Amino acid sequence: MAELSTDDRDELKDSKFAFPKQRKEPLEDASHVRNAVARFNQVEDVTDAERDAAWKRIEAAAKTYDVELSEKSWHDLKKPKG
């Protein structure tokens, strides 16, 4: 995954994030999409509606960057241990 510098991240439009209000989980390339899925349940203080919307953005980005998602919904993701 290409690291985003703080300046690059700050320049991204809100629509380029899975969680735009929180500016969490950028969706800039295939690697970022996979990372957003892996970290999805680590995003705190978001509603289920925000998670639904974030998942739709992830699905759209996955299609754009040819990333195959095995999960049909964010509900299929495993909760992190701890």
Secondary structure by P-SEA (a helix, b strand, c coil): cccccaaaaaaccccccccccccccccccaaaaaaaaaaccccccccaaaaaaaaaaaaaaaaaaccccccccccccccccc
